[in-house]
Amino acid sequence: MNNILFFGDSLTAGYGLRNHHSESLPALIQQKIDAENLPYHCINGGLSGDTSAGGLHRLEYWMNRPIHIFVLELGINDIIRGISPQTTYNNLQAIINKFRLKHPYAKLALMGMQIPAFISGPFAAEFREIFKKLADTNNMALVPFYLEGVAGKAHLNLPDRLHPSAAGYQIIAANIWPVIRKLIF
């Protein structure tokens, strides 16, 4: 069995869902894998509230199991906490480096985040660029905006308007599955 590790924050963990074991992104991707009878198992390595620095510190826990595909989704909590985009970039690069050292043949995917265009200035512009730069530098598959089609739509988010609902995750999974499927094949 081949493992896919989804490593991220609440958006990976499935925060606020009635049943994250069946409604989170890793669970929905597992359902798609099972429907095609592919020999892959999705692991949910999401931790609500995690930052890029937190992810770097907890990565070691996941490193001793065989991982064939690594899906990295971190960074939005950094911006919420006012952490500089350069620090976020450095932490994400360190996660990638550490993972690649242990799993040099694994395939990698990066889930990008965006902040609204009405938030301007150098801080926002720098944050918008880090995911593409990381993906290009590290030859990673990139989903430019993890919440594409869901962000800002009340009916697809929990009442906090930050976290997707089960219906929102269905859209996210439909957007992300083609990227994961390419890595499988």
QUICORGI-V196752 format. One record per helix or strand of 2 or more residues. SS is the DSSP state (h for helix, s for strand). FROM is the first residue (numbers start at 1). LEN is the number of residues. Records with the same first field share a line. If there is no record, write none. Layout:
SS->FROM-LEN  FROM-LEN
//
This chain:
s->2-7  40-7  69-5  107-5  141-3
h->10-4  20-4  25-11  52-11  76-5  85-18  122-17  154-3  166-19
//
